[in-house]
Amino acid sequence: MAKKSDAFVSKIQEGYPSKGSLYLGSGVFDGETFKEAKVSIPLSTLNRHGLIAGATGTGKTKTLQLLTESLSEAGVPVVLMDIKGDLSGLAESGEENDKIKERTKALGIDWKPSSYPVEFLSLSKEPGVRLRATIAEFGPVLISRILELNDTQASVVSLVFKYCDDLGLPILDTKDFKKALQYINDAGKEELEKEYGTVSSQSISIILRKLIELEGQGGEDFFGEPSFDVNDLLETESKKGNVSIIRLTDIQTKPRLFSTFMLSLLTEIYASFPEEGDLEKPKLVLFIDEAHLVFDEASNDLLKQLETMVRLIRSKGVGIIFCTQSPTDLPKEILGQLGLKIQHALRAFTANDRKAIKTASENYPETEFYDTKEVITTLGIGEAFITALSPKGSPTPLVHTLLAPPSSRMGILSPDELEAKIKKSDLVKKYETTLDRESAHEMLSKKMETIADETEAAEEESGEKKTKGKRAKEKEDPSFVETLSKNPLAREVGRTVAKEVTRGLLGMLGVTPKRGSKRKKTGLFGF
C-alpha cells in the first residue's frame, strides 16, 4: 500500500504544479490526507470556465469563497452572483475556531484571517450599486430572444428599432419601447406603412404582453440609465482584486430577469473588453451561483445565445464558474466547455439521484485511485473531487481533495455592517440617481398630441365649412314655405289644402267640424 500511496502523491505533484497556481487543498487517498500532495489550480487556465457542484450542505459556498479569496489575492477581480445572500462575509476577516485549527493541521498550512475589497451591487431597489442597461444596448435580436418571440414578431421588433433609429428616438427603457409599439399601431401606422411596410396589430399586441410580463419580473427597474460600465468591475485595491457581489436574494422568483441580466452582462463584457489571447491570469472571473436559474426558464434561442457567449468570452480573458447542485443542471453544450470541475458529494436518495450520480461520474477523467461513482456519495463536508486543465491544456488527474478553510468570515454581515460598507462606496454614488432624459416615450407622446390637435382642428374647420355651405344653399334655394309666403295665389291654395288635410284628420278621429249656417240665397238685386 505504501507504494500505491507514493504513486498517488507523485501523480498529484506532477499533475498540479504550484507555480502560477491557486492552492485549494491536499489530496486524500485511502482515507488519509497527504500534505505534500498539494492541489493547485493553474491561473492561466481559469478563463476556460468551471463548475462547482454538489448537494445542499456539502460545502459549495465555502469552496466558492475560497476560490474568490485566492483570485483576489492574485490581483484578479471577481464577480459573485449571491442568490442565497451568504457571501457578504468576504468583506470582513474570519475568526479562528477548532474546526479551522483541525483542518489547517491536517493540511499542514498556516491560517491567517483576512478581508477583501467588496462592492455590493443590486438589480432591484435593494441598497447597493444599481445595475442598469438600456433596451437599445440589447438590440432587437437579444430583446426578441428574451421575449421569446417568433420570427414574424422579431421582425416587427427590428422594424421598430430601425424606425426609431432613423428618426433619432432613443429606446432606453420599457416605457420607450411600449410607446413606440403603441405609436406605430395607431397614429404612426400610415406613416410607417409608407416607408417600412405593413405591421400586424396582432403581433404588436403579443409583443406588448410579453414586455409587460418582463416588467412584472423587474425589467422596469433594470432597463434605463445610467447604464452600468462593466469596466468598473476591473478595479483593484491594495493589489487585491475587487470582489463585486451582486445581491440577488429576490431573484429566484424572477428567472426571466436573471437570464436577461446574465446575457446582458456577458454581452457587454464581450463587446467592451479587448481580445487578450492567452494570459498568465484571467482579467475577470464570474461565479454564477444557483446556475440552474439561468437555464431552467430560458428559451432555446436564449440558451443558444448564452452558449455562444460562454464559448467566445474566454478570448477576452474572462472566466465563468457555474455553481449548482448537479452537473446535469447545465446544458451539455456548456458542460463540455468547462475546464475546471469541483464536485462535492451527491446523495443517492431516489432513482433520479442515482442517474445523476452515474452521469456526473462519467464527466470526470478515469482514475486508478478511486471508484468515482462510489466515492462521490461518501465525500465529507469541505471535500471534493477536483480536475482542471494543466497549462498545456490537458486534464489534470482526478483527486479527492480536502479543501482549505476560507480566511474571511464564514457568515454574513449584519445590517449595520452592510449599510456602512455601502455608504463608503464611490460606485453607489456614481449610479444611485436614475436618469430620465427625453427619449422615445416623451418624443412620441408630443408627436401624438400634435397629431391629435391637428386632427381636431381639421375636423372643426371642416365642420364650419359644411355649416356655411348649408346656409348659403338655403339662401340660394328658398324653402317651400318661403315660396308660399311670397306668392298670393300660392298662399290661397295652401290655405285650402291645409283646411282639407285638417278636416280629413279630424274625420279619421270621429270628429265632425262645425260649419257656418247657410245664408239665404239672394241675388244681387234682392231676388
Secondary structure per residue as TSV (DSSP state, phi and psi in degrees):
chain	resnum	aa	ss	phi	psi
A	1	M	-	360.0	-30.7
A	2	A	H	-60.9	-41.4
A	3	K	H	-64.6	-37.8
A	4	K	H	-64.6	-43.1
A	5	S	H	-67.8	-36.6
A	6	D	H	-63.0	-40.8
A	7	A	H	-64.7	-37.6
A	8	F	H	-62.8	-50.4
A	9	V	H	-60.1	-44.8
A	10	S	H	-61.5	-40.6
A	11	K	H	-64.6	-42.0
A	12	I	H	-70.1	-42.7
A	13	Q	H	-63.0	-38.1
A	14	E	H	-70.8	-38.3
A	15	G	H	-81.6	-21.9
A	16	Y	S	-126.6	74.5
A	17	P	-	-64.7	143.8
A	18	S	-	-83.1	-21.9
A	19	K	T	-67.4	128.9
A	20	G	T	65.4	30.4
A	21	S	E	-130.1	165.2
A	22	L	E	-103.4	122.0
A	23	Y	E	-75.5	128.3
A	24	L	E	-114.3	-28.6
A	25	G	E	166.7	-159.6
A	26	S	E	-130.8	155.1
A	27	G	E	-72.8	147.8
A	28	V	E	-118.3	130.5
A	29	F	E	-138.9	129.7
A	30	D	T	54.6	39.5
A	31	G	T	82.2	-0.8
A	32	E	E	-114.3	137.8
A	33	T	E	-90.0	126.7
A	34	F	E	-104.7	107.1
A	35	K	E	-57.2	-36.6
A	36	E	E	-75.6	-14.3
A	37	A	E	-89.0	67.7
A	38	K	E	-74.0	137.3
A	39	V	E	-107.7	110.4
A	40	S	E	-127.9	137.1
A	41	I	E	-95.7	124.5
A	42	P	E	-60.9	125.6
A	43	L	G	-61.0	-36.0
A	44	S	G	-67.5	-14.6
A	45	T	G	-105.8	3.7
A	46	L	G	-75.7	-7.2
A	47	N	G	-83.0	2.8
A	48	R	G	-91.5	9.6
A	49	H	-	72.2	170.8
A	50	G	E	-164.4	178.3
A	51	L	E	-142.7	134.3
A	52	I	E	-117.8	116.6
A	53	A	E	-129.6	160.1
A	54	G	-	154.5	159.0
A	55	A	-	-68.3	164.0
A	56	T	T	-58.7	133.2
A	57	G	T	85.9	9.8
A	58	T	S	-95.6	-6.8
A	59	G	S	110.5	17.4
A	60	K	H	-60.3	-44.0
A	61	T	H	-64.0	-39.5
A	62	K	H	-68.6	-33.5
A	63	T	H	-66.4	-42.4
A	64	L	H	-60.5	-41.8
A	65	Q	H	-64.4	-44.2
A	66	L	H	-61.8	-45.4
A	67	L	H	-63.7	-40.8
A	68	T	H	-61.4	-45.2
A	69	E	H	-60.4	-44.8
A	70	S	H	-63.5	-40.3
A	71	L	H	-66.4	-44.1
A	72	S	H	-61.2	-42.3
A	73	E	H	-60.4	-31.4
A	74	A	T	-84.4	3.2
A	75	G	T	83.3	16.1
A	76	V	-	-98.9	119.6
A	77	P	-	-65.5	148.8
A	78	V	E	-131.9	143.4
A	79	V	E	-117.6	127.2
A	80	L	E	-116.3	129.4
A	81	M	E	-89.7	103.6
A	82	D	E	-95.5	88.8
A	83	I	S	-76.5	-41.3
A	84	K	S	-88.3	-10.5
A	85	G	S	77.4	25.8
A	86	D	-	-117.8	24.8
A	87	L	-	-113.1	-0.7
A	88	S	G	-66.0	-19.5
A	89	G	G	-62.2	-14.3
A	90	L	G	-58.8	-23.4
A	91	A	G	-78.8	-9.5
A	92	E	S	-128.8	151.3
A	93	S	B	-68.6	147.0
A	94	G	-	-80.5	174.1
A	95	E	-	-124.6	133.9
A	96	E	-	-69.7	142.2
A	97	N	-	-141.6	-177.0
A	98	D	H	-64.0	-37.6
A	99	K	H	-67.2	-39.5
A	100	I	H	-65.7	-42.5
A	101	K	H	-60.8	-43.1
A	102	E	H	-63.6	-42.0
A	103	R	H	-69.2	-45.8
A	104	T	H	-67.0	-31.9
A	105	K	H	-66.6	-41.8
A	106	A	H	-64.5	-32.4
A	107	L	H	-88.7	-17.7
A	108	G	T	72.0	40.1
A	109	I	-	-126.9	160.2
A	110	D	-	-90.2	147.7
A	111	W	-	-119.4	128.2
A	112	K	-	-125.6	130.5
A	113	P	-	-66.8	143.6
A	114	S	-	-155.3	148.8
A	115	S	-	-115.5	167.0
A	116	Y	-	-135.0	150.3
A	117	P	-	-68.3	117.8
A	118	V	E	-122.2	137.3
A	119	E	E	-115.2	134.2
A	120	F	E	-101.5	125.9
A	121	L	E	-120.0	158.8
A	122	S	E	-146.2	142.0
A	123	L	S	-87.3	-23.9
A	124	S	S	-106.2	-154.7
A	125	K	S	-93.3	12.5
A	126	E	S	-66.9	153.1
A	127	P	S	-59.2	141.0
A	128	G	S	140.9	179.1
A	129	V	E	-68.5	122.4
A	130	R	E	-76.0	126.9
A	131	L	-	-97.7	121.4
A	132	R	-	-136.9	160.4
A	133	A	B	-149.6	155.2
A	134	T	-	-93.1	156.2
A	135	I	H	-59.0	-40.0
A	136	A	H	-61.9	-35.0
A	137	E	H	-67.2	-29.8
A	138	F	H	-71.1	-42.0
A	139	G	H	82.6	164.4
A	140	P	H	-64.7	-33.8
A	141	V	H	-68.3	-50.1
A	142	L	H	-66.8	-40.4
A	143	I	H	-60.7	-41.9
A	144	S	H	-63.5	-39.5
A	145	R	H	-70.3	-38.8
A	146	I	H	-64.0	-39.1
A	147	L	T	-82.7	-2.5
A	148	E	T	58.0	51.3
A	149	L	-	-91.6	151.9
A	150	N	-	-81.1	179.3
A	151	D	H	-61.4	-40.1
A	152	T	H	-64.7	-46.2
A	153	Q	H	-66.8	-37.5
A	154	A	H	-64.0	-34.9
A	155	S	H	-67.7	-32.2
A	156	V	H	-66.5	-42.1
A	157	V	H	-61.2	-43.0
A	158	S	H	-61.8	-39.1
A	159	L	H	-65.2	-41.8
A	160	V	H	-62.4	-44.7
A	161	F	H	-61.8	-41.9
A	162	K	H	-64.4	-44.8
A	163	Y	H	-60.7	-47.8
A	164	C	H	-67.4	-36.1
A	165	D	H	-66.6	-42.2
A	166	D	H	-63.9	-33.8
A	167	L	T	-95.2	2.2
A	168	G	T	69.1	40.4
A	169	L	-	-107.3	101.3
A	170	P	-	-66.0	130.5
A	171	I	-	-103.0	97.1
A	172	L	-	-101.8	-39.3
A	173	D	S	-133.8	-176.5
A	174	T	H	-67.5	-31.8
A	175	K	H	-70.4	-29.5
A	176	D	H	-64.7	-45.9
A	177	F	H	-65.0	-42.7
A	178	K	H	-64.5	-42.5
A	179	K	H	-64.0	-39.2
A	180	A	H	-63.2	-41.8
A	181	L	H	-64.7	-43.5
A	182	Q	H	-64.6	-38.2
A	183	Y	H	-65.7	-47.5
A	184	I	H	-71.5	-14.9
A	185	N	T	-92.8	-5.6
A	186	D	T	-132.3	-98.0
A	187	A	T	-62.9	-33.9
A	188	G	T	-97.4	9.1
A	189	K	H	-59.3	-49.1
A	190	E	H	-65.6	-41.9
A	191	E	H	-61.3	-43.0
A	192	L	H	-66.1	-43.4
A	193	E	H	-63.9	-32.7
A	194	K	H	-66.1	-38.7
A	195	E	H	-98.2	-33.4
A	196	Y	T	-122.7	-14.6
A	197	G	-	110.8	170.9
A	198	T	-	-75.4	141.4
A	199	V	-	-122.9	132.1
A	200	S	-	-74.3	130.1
A	201	S	H	-64.0	-31.9
A	202	Q	H	-65.8	-41.5
A	203	S	H	-62.8	-42.3
A	204	I	H	-63.4	-40.1
A	205	S	H	-62.5	-41.2
A	206	I	H	-65.2	-43.7
A	207	I	H	-61.6	-41.9
A	208	L	H	-61.7	-42.0
A	209	R	H	-64.4	-41.9
A	210	K	H	-64.0	-38.3
A	211	L	H	-66.8	-41.4
A	212	I	H	-64.3	-36.3
A	213	E	H	-63.3	-42.1
A	214	L	H	-65.7	-38.0
A	215	E	I	-60.1	-39.0
A	216	G	I	-63.7	-22.8
A	217	Q	I	-94.4	7.6
A	218	G	I	111.5	2.4
A	219	G	I	-62.5	-28.2
A	220	E	H	-63.4	-34.8
A	221	D	H	-82.8	-31.9
A	222	F	H	-74.9	-42.3
A	223	F	B	-82.2	126.4
A	224	G	S	156.1	-167.2
A	225	E	B	-124.2	155.6
A	226	P	S	-76.7	141.2
A	227	S	-	-68.5	143.3
A	228	F	-	-74.2	131.7
A	229	D	-	-89.1	114.1
A	230	V	G	-64.2	-17.8
A	231	N	G	-67.1	-19.1
A	232	D	G	-69.3	-11.2
A	233	L	G	-82.3	-8.6
A	234	L	G	-97.5	11.8
A	235	E	-	-72.2	153.3
A	236	T	E	-128.7	159.0
A	237	E	E	-142.6	122.4
A	238	S	T	52.5	43.5
A	239	K	T	70.0	-2.1
A	240	K	E	-93.5	138.8
A	241	G	E	-68.7	137.5
A	242	N	-	-65.2	143.4
A	243	V	E	-108.2	112.0
A	244	S	E	-96.9	109.7
A	245	I	E	-98.9	114.1
A	246	I	E	-90.7	113.2
A	247	R	E	-78.1	113.9
A	248	L	-	-127.6	32.1
A	249	T	T	-64.6	-21.9
A	250	D	T	-103.3	16.5
A	251	I	-	-95.8	-12.5
A	252	Q	T	-63.5	-26.5
A	253	T	T	-90.9	5.8
A	254	K	-	-131.4	59.0
A	255	P	H	-61.4	-31.5
A	256	R	H	-65.0	-40.2
A	257	L	H	-66.6	-39.7
A	258	F	H	-61.4	-47.4
A	259	S	H	-62.7	-40.7
A	260	T	H	-60.8	-47.0
A	261	F	H	-63.0	-45.6
A	262	M	H	-59.5	-45.8
A	263	L	H	-64.6	-39.9
A	264	S	H	-61.4	-46.7
A	265	L	H	-63.7	-47.2
A	266	L	H	-64.8	-40.8
A	267	T	H	-64.2	-43.2
A	268	E	H	-66.9	-40.0
A	269	I	H	-62.8	-45.1
A	270	Y	H	-62.9	-39.9
A	271	A	H	-73.3	-29.8
A	272	S	H	-92.9	-36.1
A	273	F	S	-82.0	143.4
A	274	P	-	-75.4	160.4
A	275	E	-	-64.9	134.2
A	276	E	-	-115.9	-25.5
A	277	G	-	71.1	-150.6
A	278	D	S	-84.3	124.9
A	279	L	-	-113.7	160.5
A	280	E	S	-68.7	-29.1
A	281	K	S	-149.5	153.2
A	282	P	-	-65.5	155.4
A	283	K	S	-79.4	-30.9
A	284	L	E	-161.3	142.8
A	285	V	E	-127.2	130.8
A	286	L	E	-109.5	132.7
A	287	F	E	-107.7	123.3
A	288	I	E	-108.7	97.9
A	289	D	S	-76.5	153.5
A	290	E	S	49.0	52.8
A	291	A	T	-60.9	-22.9
A	292	H	H	-60.7	-25.0
A	293	L	H	-65.2	-27.2
A	294	V	H	-71.2	-36.7
A	295	F	H	-100.8	-26.7
A	296	D	H	-59.4	-43.7
A	297	E	T	-101.7	4.2
A	298	A	-	-79.3	139.9
A	299	S	-	-72.2	168.3
A	300	N	H	-60.4	-40.5
A	301	D	H	-64.4	-41.3
A	302	L	H	-67.1	-38.9
A	303	L	H	-61.8	-42.8
A	304	K	H	-62.2	-39.8
A	305	Q	H	-65.5	-41.5
A	306	L	H	-65.0	-42.2
A	307	E	H	-60.6	-41.8
A	308	T	H	-63.0	-44.3
A	309	M	H	-65.1	-40.9
A	310	V	H	-61.1	-39.3
A	311	R	H	-69.9	-39.6
A	312	L	H	-85.3	-30.5
A	313	I	H	-69.8	-19.6
A	314	R	G	-66.1	-22.2
A	315	S	G	-70.4	-13.3
A	316	K	G	-91.5	5.2
A	317	G	T	80.6	22.4
A	318	V	E	-112.6	131.0
A	319	G	E	-109.1	147.3
A	320	I	E	-124.6	128.1
A	321	I	E	-119.7	118.1
A	322	F	E	-90.3	138.5
A	323	C	E	-119.5	125.4
A	324	T	E	-160.4	175.8
A	325	Q	S	-77.6	-40.4
A	326	S	-	-134.9	144.0
A	327	P	G	-56.8	-26.4
A	328	T	G	-69.9	-8.6
A	329	D	G	-70.8	-19.6
A	330	L	S	-98.9	144.9
A	331	P	-	-59.6	146.8
A	332	K	H	-58.4	-35.3
A	333	E	H	-64.4	-33.9
A	334	I	H	-82.5	-41.0
A	335	L	H	-57.3	-36.6
A	336	G	T	-70.5	-12.9
A	337	Q	T	-96.1	-0.3
A	338	L	-	-90.5	124.0
A	339	G	-	-85.6	-38.5
A	340	L	E	-99.2	131.2
A	341	K	E	-135.0	121.4
A	342	I	E	-119.0	109.5
A	343	Q	E	-110.8	110.0
A	344	H	-	-81.6	-179.1
A	345	A	-	-63.0	145.7
A	346	L	-	-116.2	146.9
A	347	R	-	-106.5	136.5
A	348	A	-	-104.0	73.6
A	349	F	-	-90.8	-29.4
A	350	T	S	-131.1	172.3
A	351	A	H	-62.2	-38.2
A	352	N	H	-64.6	-37.8
A	353	D	H	-61.7	-42.8
A	354	R	H	-65.7	-36.7
A	355	K	H	-64.9	-41.4
A	356	A	H	-64.2	-38.8
A	357	I	H	-65.0	-42.7
A	358	K	H	-61.7	-44.4
A	359	T	H	-64.5	-42.7
A	360	A	H	-63.2	-41.7
A	361	S	H	-61.9	-35.6
A	362	E	H	-73.5	-13.2
A	363	N	T	-84.0	-3.9
A	364	Y	S	-110.9	154.7
A	365	P	-	-60.9	149.4
A	366	E	-	-68.0	146.5
A	367	T	-	-141.1	145.4
A	368	E	S	-86.0	-8.2
A	369	F	S	-98.6	-17.4
A	370	Y	-	-138.4	151.4
A	371	D	-	-94.0	94.2
A	372	T	H	-53.7	-45.2
A	373	K	H	-61.7	-34.9
A	374	E	H	-79.9	-46.9
A	375	V	H	-65.9	-31.1
A	376	I	T	-62.9	-20.7
A	377	T	T	-93.2	-8.8
A	378	T	T	-114.5	3.7
A	379	L	-	-60.9	137.3
A	380	G	-	-82.7	174.0
A	381	I	T	-64.8	131.4
A	382	G	T	80.5	15.4
A	383	E	E	-121.6	149.9
A	384	A	E	-159.9	152.4
A	385	F	E	-78.3	136.0
A	386	I	E	-131.0	137.6
A	387	T	E	-145.4	145.0
A	388	A	-	-139.4	-167.8
A	389	L	B	-105.5	137.1
A	390	S	-	-75.8	166.6
A	391	P	T	-55.2	-24.7
A	392	K	T	-85.0	-5.3
A	393	G	S	93.5	3.8
A	394	S	-	-94.5	151.6
A	395	P	B	-64.7	138.1
A	396	T	-	-79.8	161.3
A	397	P	-	-60.5	142.4
A	398	L	-	-69.4	128.2
A	399	V	E	-137.7	132.2
A	400	H	E	-74.8	117.2
A	401	T	E	-118.4	133.9
A	402	L	E	-90.1	115.5
A	403	L	E	-84.2	145.9
A	404	A	-	-71.7	151.5
A	405	P	-	-78.4	147.8
A	406	P	-	-64.2	156.0
A	407	S	S	-92.0	-20.7
A	408	S	B	-89.0	176.9
A	409	R	-	-63.2	129.6
A	410	M	S	-93.0	53.6
A	411	G	S	-165.3	-177.9
A	412	I	-	-100.6	163.4
A	413	L	-	-75.3	150.0
A	414	S	-	-73.5	160.6
A	415	P	H	-54.8	-38.5
A	416	D	H	-67.6	-41.4
A	417	E	H	-63.9	-42.3
A	418	L	H	-63.5	-44.3
A	419	E	H	-62.2	-40.5
A	420	A	H	-64.4	-40.5
A	421	K	H	-64.5	-43.2
A	422	I	H	-66.9	-37.6
A	423	K	H	-64.0	-28.7
A	424	K	T	-81.5	-10.3
A	425	S	-	-76.7	127.5
A	426	D	H	-73.5	-31.1
A	427	L	H	-68.1	-34.9
A	428	V	H	-59.3	-44.7
A	429	K	H	-65.1	-35.2
A	430	K	H	-65.8	-36.5
A	431	Y	H	-112.7	4.1
A	432	E	S	-71.2	-28.7
A	433	T	S	-93.6	121.5
A	434	T	-	-76.1	132.4
A	435	L	B	-93.5	139.7
A	436	D	-	-135.9	65.5
A	437	R	-	-76.1	168.1
A	438	E	S	-63.1	126.8
A	439	S	-	-143.8	-162.0
A	440	A	H	-55.3	-38.9
A	441	H	H	-60.7	-50.7
A	442	E	H	-69.0	-43.2
A	443	M	H	-65.1	-44.1
A	444	L	H	-73.3	-31.3
A	445	S	H	-62.5	-43.9
A	446	K	H	-63.2	-40.7
A	447	K	H	-64.9	-40.7
A	448	M	H	-66.4	-37.1
A	449	E	H	-65.4	-41.7
A	450	T	H	-62.8	-44.5
A	451	I	H	-62.0	-42.1
A	452	A	H	-63.7	-42.1
A	453	D	H	-64.5	-43.3
A	454	E	H	-65.1	-39.1
A	455	T	H	-65.0	-43.6
A	456	E	H	-63.4	-42.3
A	457	A	H	-64.4	-41.1
A	458	A	H	-64.2	-39.4
A	459	E	H	-67.0	-40.8
A	460	E	H	-64.0	-43.6
A	461	E	H	-63.3	-41.0
A	462	S	H	-64.9	-39.1
A	463	G	H	-65.6	-40.3
A	464	E	H	-64.5	-41.5
A	465	K	H	-62.3	-41.0
A	466	K	H	-63.8	-41.7
A	467	T	H	-64.0	-46.4
A	468	K	H	-62.1	-40.7
A	469	G	H	-63.9	-38.8
A	470	K	H	-65.4	-42.6
A	471	R	H	-64.6	-41.5
A	472	A	H	-62.4	-40.3
A	473	K	H	-66.0	-37.7
A	474	E	H	-63.2	-36.6
A	475	K	H	-70.3	-38.4
A	476	E	H	-72.6	-35.3
A	477	D	S	-117.6	93.4
A	478	P	-	-60.6	147.4
A	479	S	-	-72.5	168.8
A	480	F	H	-60.4	-39.8
A	481	V	H	-66.3	-42.9
A	482	E	H	-62.3	-38.5
A	483	T	H	-63.2	-43.7
A	484	L	H	-63.5	-41.6
A	485	S	H	-66.4	-21.9
A	486	K	H	-95.7	-13.6
A	487	N	-	-111.7	117.3
A	488	P	H	-58.5	-46.4
A	489	L	H	-62.6	-40.9
A	490	A	H	-64.6	-36.6
A	491	R	H	-64.4	-40.0
A	492	E	H	-66.2	-44.7
A	493	V	H	-62.3	-39.3
A	494	G	H	-62.7	-41.6
A	495	R	H	-64.7	-38.7
A	496	T	H	-64.7	-47.1
A	497	V	H	-61.3	-41.8
A	498	A	H	-62.5	-40.5
A	499	K	H	-63.8	-42.9
A	500	E	H	-66.5	-38.4
A	501	V	H	-64.7	-42.0
A	502	T	H	-62.8	-46.1
A	503	R	H	-60.3	-40.5
A	504	G	H	-62.2	-41.8
A	505	L	H	-67.0	-41.3
A	506	L	H	-65.1	-37.5
A	507	G	H	-63.3	-37.6
A	508	M	H	-64.8	-27.4
A	509	L	T	-90.1	1.4
A	510	G	T	82.3	20.7
A	511	V	-	-111.4	127.1
A	512	T	-	-99.1	119.4
A	513	P	-	-67.4	143.4
A	514	K	-	-74.5	140.9
A	515	R	-	-111.6	152.2
A	516	G	-	-67.6	152.0
A	517	S	-	-63.8	147.7
A	518	K	-	-72.1	135.0
A	519	R	-	-82.5	146.8
A	520	K	-	-66.1	128.2
A	521	K	-	-70.9	120.5
A	522	T	-	-131.3	142.8
A	523	G	-	-75.9	-178.0
A	524	L	T	-68.4	-28.5
A	525	F	T	-107.7	15.9
A	526	G	-	97.8	4.8
A	527	F	-	-77.5	360.0
